[in-house]
Amino acid sequence: MNIEHIVSTRLPTPYGEFTIHGFREGDSGQEHVVLSIGDLAGKPGDEPPLVRVHSECMTGEVFGSLRCDCRPQLESAMKRLAEVGRGAIVYMRGHEGRGIGLVQKLRAYAEQDAGADTIQANAVLGLPIDARRYDAAACMLRALGVNRIRLLTNNPLKMAALAEFGIEVVEREASLTAPGPENEKYLRTKRDQMGHLADWFD
């Protein structure tokens, strides 16, 4: 994949000061960002940086939707990176609704309101369960000097996908957020049917 590193600049946040790196895919023009803290590349013998690959979610992160756990996961990752002092959030734009797009995600929400779970809703609409790709994420990490990571995720598919594109995942750290009445069914579906390695209900 052809991806270009356009700019890096500081980004002060409520959780600490990060550096934000802007990238653009050469073929599609899709833009992504990486939020980093500390020396990502590190020195020989350093522990690999902690990394979260996070999918864009307008409904959750902009409007505060309680139907998913995207905003709490993003905020939790920023807090965790500030605490650790070295790591990155690879923020994937174009991954809305696990890659089906914003309006299609809203159509899936309507199906969920009629009783479907998140997998059934996509199936009813003839949409893939998960259409996300992670080659761009791997390219951005390598561009920032990162080939080995500790991955902040509950999703084993992300671990496998990053490994496929040459990023060695040496350790996984769970990304747990508190479930609520609006997203309990969603989280149970991720755990029971999508293989996510977390139990929000213990």
Rosetta silent file (secondary structure, phi, psi, omega in degrees, C-alpha in Angstrom):
SEQUENCE: MNIEHIVSTRLPTPYGEFTIHGFREGDSGQEHVVLSIGDLAGKPGDEPPLVRVHSECMTGEVFGSLRCDCRPQLESAMKRLAEVGRGAIVYMRGHEGRGIGLVQKLRAYAEQDAGADTIQANAVLGLPIDARRYDAAACMLRALGVNRIRLLTNNPLKMAALAEFGIEVVEREASLTAPGPENEKYLRTKRDQMGHLADWFD
SCORE:     score description
SCORE:     0.000 S_00000001
   1 L     0.000  139.227  176.489    0.000    0.000    0.000 S_00000001
   2 L   -94.376  111.775  178.978    1.160    3.529   -0.829 S_00000001
   3 E  -134.188  135.703 -173.385    0.636    5.771    2.187 S_00000001
   4 E  -112.151  133.719  173.796    2.257    9.163    2.760 S_00000001
   5 E   -84.216  112.815 -172.253    3.194   10.780    6.067 S_00000001
   6 E   -90.248  -46.366 -171.653    2.051   14.399    5.582 S_00000001
   7 E  -160.870  152.577  170.299    2.634   16.172    8.903 S_00000001
   8 E  -132.602  136.884  179.728    3.297   15.754   12.615 S_00000001
   9 E  -154.085  164.091 -176.195    2.375   18.340   15.230 S_00000001
  10 E   -77.951  151.306  179.405    1.621   18.524   18.936 S_00000001
  11 E  -138.177   95.562  175.474   -1.869   17.900   20.276 S_00000001
  12 E   -71.913  135.817 -177.973   -2.548   18.941   23.878 S_00000001
  13 E  -135.165  169.560  176.058   -5.497   16.990   25.329 S_00000001
  14 L   -61.979  -16.139 -175.616   -7.207   16.588   28.709 S_00000001
  15 L  -101.375   -6.105 -178.332   -5.150   13.398   29.130 S_00000001
  16 E   140.435  175.804  179.897   -1.739   14.822   28.272 S_00000001
  17 E   -93.977  123.528  178.894    0.212   16.197   25.354 S_00000001
  18 E  -112.614  168.674  166.675    0.405   13.904   22.338 S_00000001
  19 E  -108.195  132.139  178.550    1.881   14.208   18.871 S_00000001
  20 E  -109.241  129.106 -176.730   -0.612   13.758   16.045 S_00000001
  21 E  -112.408  125.568  179.890    0.668   12.423   12.718 S_00000001
  22 E   -98.621  132.329 -179.839   -1.383   12.890    9.553 S_00000001
  23 E  -126.933  156.313  175.542   -1.255   10.291    6.765 S_00000001
  24 E  -138.703  131.136  175.278   -2.932    9.953    3.382 S_00000001
  25 E   -72.715  133.039 -176.048   -3.443    6.815    1.292 S_00000001
  26 L   -67.898  -38.339 -174.957   -2.073    7.369   -2.190 S_00000001
  27 L   -78.983  -47.258 -173.788   -4.690    5.394   -4.107 S_00000001
  28 L   -94.960  -21.183 -173.976   -7.921    6.323   -2.319 S_00000001
  29 L    80.300    0.242  179.569   -7.004    9.661   -0.740 S_00000001
  30 L   -62.851  134.099 -179.987   -8.358    8.360    2.595 S_00000001
  31 E  -103.750  142.761  176.463   -6.781   10.205    5.528 S_00000001
  32 E  -135.140  166.789  173.607   -5.864    8.663    8.888 S_00000001
  33 E  -134.701  155.445  170.247   -4.027    9.865   11.978 S_00000001
  34 E  -121.318  128.687  177.058   -1.748    8.372   14.598 S_00000001
  35 E  -102.424  119.781 -175.178   -1.745    9.853   18.084 S_00000001
  36 E  -126.984  158.280  175.035    1.561    9.141   19.813 S_00000001
  37 E  -142.147  138.060 -178.956    3.296    9.808   23.076 S_00000001
  38 L    78.198 -174.513 -179.009    6.948    9.233   23.887 S_00000001
  39 L   -86.296   99.913 -174.674    9.639    7.831   21.589 S_00000001
  40 L   -62.486  -46.642 -176.624    7.752    5.283   19.502 S_00000001
  41 L   -65.622  -37.065  177.370   10.757    3.776   17.747 S_00000001
  42 L    68.110 -170.209 -179.540   12.652    3.471   21.028 S_00000001
  43 L  -116.113  160.894  177.315   16.133    2.049   21.504 S_00000001
  44 L   -54.413  131.833 -179.525   17.422   -1.528   21.117 S_00000001
  45 L    93.103  -11.565  177.917   16.213   -3.581   24.056 S_00000001
  46 L   -69.180  149.885  172.389   13.263   -1.297   24.858 S_00000001
  47 L   -64.117  141.223  178.085    9.885   -2.877   25.496 S_00000001
  48 L   -59.273  148.810 -179.780    7.643   -2.528   22.419 S_00000001
  49 L   -68.871  153.817  175.069    5.247    0.441   22.588 S_00000001
  50 E   -82.149  128.388 -174.386    1.617    0.010   23.618 S_00000001
  51 E  -132.231  137.400  168.146   -0.635    0.530   20.573 S_00000001
  52 E  -117.285  130.100  171.310   -4.372    0.684   19.994 S_00000001
  53 E   -98.945  114.279 -168.936   -5.764    0.466   16.461 S_00000001
  54 E  -119.905  133.542 -178.966   -9.070    2.298   16.752 S_00000001
  55 E   -89.936  135.063  176.863  -11.905    2.578   14.233 S_00000001
  56 L   -53.802  137.546  177.982  -13.626    5.903   13.589 S_00000001
  57 L  -146.230   93.371 -178.301  -17.099    6.126   15.141 S_00000001
  58 H   -61.966  -43.963 -175.881  -18.960    9.390   14.579 S_00000001
  59 H   -61.364  -41.221 -178.196  -22.083    8.318   16.470 S_00000001
  60 H   -82.192  -45.946 -171.034  -20.145    7.345   19.581 S_00000001
  61 H   -83.724  -29.234  179.560  -17.203    9.737   19.596 S_00000001
  62 L   -94.326  -46.454 -172.987  -18.895   12.897   18.315 S_00000001
  63 L   -99.992   -3.785  176.246  -22.495   12.504   19.480 S_00000001
  64 L    74.195   27.637  178.916  -21.929   10.373   22.579 S_00000001
  65 L   -55.571  139.839  177.059  -24.044    7.406   21.486 S_00000001
  66 L   -96.232    4.768 -177.197  -24.455    4.773   24.181 S_00000001
  67 L   -75.659  -17.387 -179.350  -25.129    2.005   21.644 S_00000001
  68 L  -132.534 -176.339  178.197  -21.438    1.112   21.422 S_00000001
  69 L  -118.436   22.190 -173.146  -18.317    1.410   23.569 S_00000001
  70 H   -65.787  -47.975 -179.065  -16.171    3.294   21.035 S_00000001
  71 H   -64.596  -47.131  176.695  -15.850    6.620   22.858 S_00000001
  72 H   -60.063  -36.164  178.692  -15.036    5.042   26.262 S_00000001
  73 H   -65.932  -41.694  179.444  -12.471    2.785   24.569 S_00000001
  74 H   -64.225  -47.486 -179.202  -10.807    5.748   22.854 S_00000001
  75 H   -64.857  -39.641  177.813  -10.716    7.825   26.027 S_00000001
  76 H   -62.947  -39.632  178.669   -9.478    4.874   28.049 S_00000001
  77 H   -64.962  -40.786  178.071   -6.684    4.292   25.528 S_00000001
  78 H   -63.610  -43.053  177.643   -5.580    7.931   25.722 S_00000001
  79 H   -62.305  -42.501 -177.781   -5.498    7.766   29.512 S_00000001
  80 H   -65.821  -41.597  178.857   -3.577    4.484   29.422 S_00000001
  81 H   -65.392  -39.725  177.148   -0.977    5.818   26.983 S_00000001
  82 H   -63.092  -36.306  178.573   -0.485    8.941   29.071 S_00000001
  83 H   -68.530  -43.787 -179.257    0.031    6.702   32.100 S_00000001
  84 H   -73.114  -37.186  177.972    2.518    4.430   30.303 S_00000001
  85 L    88.722    0.049  179.383    4.274    7.362   28.635 S_00000001
  86 L  -157.728  121.076  179.980    5.020    5.612   25.334 S_00000001
  87 E   160.379 -169.808 -174.346    2.665    4.326   22.677 S_00000001
  88 E  -155.445  152.481  167.267    0.180    5.212   19.979 S_00000001
  89 E  -113.569  117.493  176.090   -3.432    5.193   18.859 S_00000001
  90 E   -91.756  107.852 -172.611   -3.759    4.421   15.159 S_00000001
  91 E   -97.793  109.557 -172.674   -7.056    6.102   14.302 S_00000001
  92 E   -93.097  107.605  173.626   -8.569    4.510   11.214 S_00000001
  93 L   -80.350  151.499 -175.722  -10.940    6.728    9.264 S_00000001
  94 L    85.394    4.179  178.451  -13.301    4.962    6.894 S_00000001
  95 L  -100.635   10.457 -178.589  -13.824    2.151    9.416 S_00000001
  96 H   -51.381  132.310  177.845  -17.217    3.440   10.550 S_00000001
  97 H    64.035   38.774 -174.977  -19.565    0.589   11.428 S_00000001
  98 H    56.105   35.929  171.763  -16.790   -2.002   11.078 S_00000001
  99 H    95.064    1.297 -178.115  -16.167   -0.702    7.580 S_00000001
 100 L   -89.852  -13.517  178.954  -19.713   -0.518    6.168 S_00000001
 101 L   101.079  160.305 -172.448  -19.962    3.280    6.409 S_00000001
 102 H   -63.875  -52.064 -175.390  -21.973    5.742    8.465 S_00000001
 103 H   -67.391  -39.427  176.246  -25.367    5.596    6.723 S_00000001
 104 H   -63.376  -35.230  176.520  -25.274    1.816    6.418 S_00000001
 105 H   -63.642  -39.096  177.946  -24.487    1.665   10.134 S_00000001
 106 H   -65.627  -36.652  175.475  -27.588    3.732   10.827 S_00000001
 107 H   -63.753  -39.578  177.435  -29.618    1.295    8.730 S_00000001
 108 H   -65.594  -36.555  175.649  -28.168   -1.525   10.833 S_00000001
 109 H   -58.721  -42.452  179.868  -29.182    0.364   13.982 S_00000001
 110 H   -62.065  -38.510  176.539  -32.772    0.414   12.703 S_00000001
 111 H   -66.394  -37.076  177.671  -32.634   -3.364   12.241 S_00000001
 112 H   -65.945  -36.846  177.251  -31.264   -3.720   15.773 S_00000001
 113 H   -64.779  -23.489  177.985  -34.159   -1.655   17.097 S_00000001
 114 L   -88.647    1.491  173.725  -36.438   -4.224   15.444 S_00000001
 115 L   120.791  -10.979 -178.928  -34.741   -7.020   17.406 S_00000001
 116 L   -75.734  153.215  168.687  -31.633   -8.048   15.467 S_00000001
 117 L   -87.439 -179.016 -172.443  -28.200   -8.212   17.011 S_00000001
 118 H   -65.846  -31.664  177.676  -25.278   -6.458   15.313 S_00000001
 119 H   -74.586  -46.370  179.853  -24.380   -9.510   13.181 S_00000001
 120 H   -61.517  -38.461 -178.882  -27.983  -10.277   12.171 S_00000001
 121 H   -61.184  -44.973  178.658  -28.584   -6.632   11.248 S_00000001
 122 H   -64.317  -40.138 -179.453  -25.701   -6.618    8.776 S_00000001
 123 H   -62.218  -43.088  179.043  -26.840   -9.938    7.327 S_00000001
 124 H   -58.318  -36.017 -177.580  -30.390   -8.635    6.758 S_00000001
 125 L   -87.819    0.020 -178.962  -28.930   -5.708    4.818 S_00000001
 126 L    71.626   29.488 -176.504  -26.592   -7.933    2.795 S_00000001
 127 L  -108.562  152.460  176.931  -23.539   -6.336    4.392 S_00000001
 128 L   -66.995  153.552  177.352  -20.318   -7.966    5.644 S_00000001
 129 L   -67.676  -40.370 -179.375  -19.941   -8.504    9.382 S_00000001
 130 L  -149.544  111.248 -177.044  -16.546   -6.780    9.358 S_00000001
 131 L  -105.102   12.813 -176.088  -15.157   -5.076    6.249 S_00000001
 132 L   -74.584  148.383  173.356  -12.178   -3.387    7.897 S_00000001
 133 L  -122.361  152.693 -174.474   -8.620   -3.703    6.571 S_00000001
 134 L  -123.705   11.790  177.727   -5.454   -3.082    8.546 S_00000001
 135 H   -64.297  -37.448  178.197   -2.738   -2.765    5.893 S_00000001
 136 H   -65.058  -38.762  178.013   -2.812    1.030    6.240 S_00000001
 137 H   -61.100  -44.275  179.057   -2.416    0.736   10.012 S_00000001
 138 H   -63.351  -41.350  178.939    0.646   -1.453    9.560 S_00000001
 139 H   -62.283  -41.697  179.881    2.128    0.985    7.020 S_00000001
 140 H   -66.060  -41.449  177.832    1.673    3.931    9.374 S_00000001
 141 H   -61.346  -46.344  179.559    3.304    2.097   12.261 S_00000001
 142 H   -62.808  -36.814  178.800    6.296    1.146   10.128 S_00000001
 143 H   -62.724  -26.093  178.936    6.576    4.744    8.882 S_00000001
 144 L   -96.732   12.501  174.368    6.945    5.785   12.525 S_00000001
 145 L    83.240   21.783 -175.575    9.642    3.186   13.144 S_00000001
 146 L  -114.521  123.753  176.584    7.451    0.572   14.826 S_00000001
 147 L  -123.023  -18.647 -179.308    7.548   -3.117   13.905 S_00000001
 148 E  -128.232  134.257 -175.864    6.824   -4.779   17.265 S_00000001
 149 E  -139.687  161.507  161.121    3.975   -3.734   19.571 S_00000001
 150 E  -102.699  124.242 -170.121    1.952   -4.538   22.627 S_00000001
 151 E  -101.842  128.045  178.153   -1.619   -4.306   21.353 S_00000001
 152 E   -92.225   97.573 -174.644   -4.456   -2.768   23.372 S_00000001
 153 L  -163.400  161.078  168.893   -7.459   -4.713   22.079 S_00000001
 154 L  -109.486   -4.297 -168.259  -10.096   -7.340   22.753 S_00000001
 155 L  -101.596  109.527 -179.363  -10.304   -8.368   19.099 S_00000001
 156 H   -65.662  -23.327  178.176   -8.143  -11.331   18.015 S_00000001
 157 H   -65.168  -33.054  176.960   -8.775  -10.486   14.347 S_00000001
 158 H   -65.927  -40.706  178.705   -6.787   -7.262   14.770 S_00000001
 159 H   -60.277  -47.500 -179.017   -3.862   -9.228   16.153 S_00000001
 160 H   -65.606  -40.758 -177.742   -3.926  -11.618   13.194 S_00000001
 161 H   -66.284  -42.854  179.429   -4.398   -8.836   10.622 S_00000001
 162 H   -65.450  -39.550  177.294   -1.488   -6.763   11.896 S_00000001
 163 H   -62.036  -39.062  179.238    0.731   -9.852   11.953 S_00000001
 164 H   -59.374  -33.858 -178.036   -0.298  -10.574    8.359 S_00000001
 165 L   -99.935   20.319  167.412    0.989   -7.135    7.364 S_00000001
 166 L    92.755   10.723  176.172    4.289   -7.467    9.206 S_00000001
 167 L  -101.880  118.728 -179.116    3.629   -6.003   12.670 S_00000001
 168 E   -81.462  121.798  176.754    4.665   -8.400   15.427 S_00000001
 169 E   -97.320  108.467 -175.006    2.225   -8.402   18.357 S_00000001
 170 E   -90.314  -16.662 -177.988    4.264   -9.567   21.348 S_00000001
 171 E  -161.019  149.538  175.084    1.561   -9.058   23.954 S_00000001
 172 E  -116.324  135.147  173.450   -2.132   -8.201   24.216 S_00000001
 173 E  -116.281  130.072 -178.171   -3.636   -5.905   26.817 S_00000001
 174 L   -66.423  149.253  176.454   -7.423   -5.953   27.297 S_00000001
 175 L  -117.827   89.249 -173.443   -9.430   -2.794   26.649 S_00000001
 176 L  -102.224  134.732  174.492  -12.298   -3.017   29.108 S_00000001
 177 L  -129.004  160.784 -177.552  -15.045   -0.439   29.564 S_00000001
 178 L   -75.768  125.537  177.711  -18.132   -0.501   31.757 S_00000001
 179 L   -72.522  158.233  176.233  -21.197   -1.913   29.963 S_00000001
 180 L  -135.450  174.115 -176.930  -24.546   -0.126   30.096 S_00000001
 181 L   -62.243  -27.882 -177.330  -28.152   -1.003   29.258 S_00000001
 182 L   -82.224  -21.229 -177.449  -27.893    0.402   25.721 S_00000001
 183 L  -119.923    8.098 -178.017  -24.799   -1.550   24.709 S_00000001
 184 H   -61.006  -45.955 -179.153  -25.054   -4.771   26.731 S_00000001
 185 H   -62.875  -40.025  178.470  -26.459   -6.803   23.821 S_00000001
 186 H   -60.989  -46.187 -178.868  -23.782   -5.392   21.511 S_00000001
 187 H   -68.551  -38.315  177.659  -20.979   -6.341   23.897 S_00000001
 188 H   -64.511  -37.794  178.043  -22.387   -9.813   24.496 S_00000001
 189 H   -65.276  -41.628  178.180  -22.544  -10.360   20.728 S_00000001
 190 H   -61.650  -40.624 -179.429  -18.912   -9.284   20.340 S_00000001
 191 H   -72.098  -49.465 -168.944  -17.891  -11.704   23.085 S_00000001
 192 H   -83.215  -31.025 -174.547  -20.108  -14.678   22.221 S_00000001
 193 H  -114.862  -18.616 -177.794  -20.245  -14.537   18.413 S_00000001
 194 L  -111.925    0.156  172.184  -17.226  -12.501   17.301 S_00000001
 195 L    77.196   19.007  179.706  -14.654  -14.007   19.637 S_00000001
 196 L   -66.828  137.457 -170.774  -13.640  -10.878   21.505 S_00000001
 197 L   -92.006   62.693  179.369  -11.331  -11.769   24.372 S_00000001
 198 L  -156.664  148.836  173.864  -13.012   -9.905   27.188 S_00000001
 199 L  -123.932  104.983 -177.874  -15.836  -10.453   29.627 S_00000001
 200 L   -77.688   -4.093 -168.573  -17.550   -7.227   30.508 S_00000001
 201 L  -117.470   11.694  175.360  -20.010   -9.041   32.760 S_00000001
 202 L   -71.301    0.000    0.000  -17.810  -10.801   35.362 S_00000001
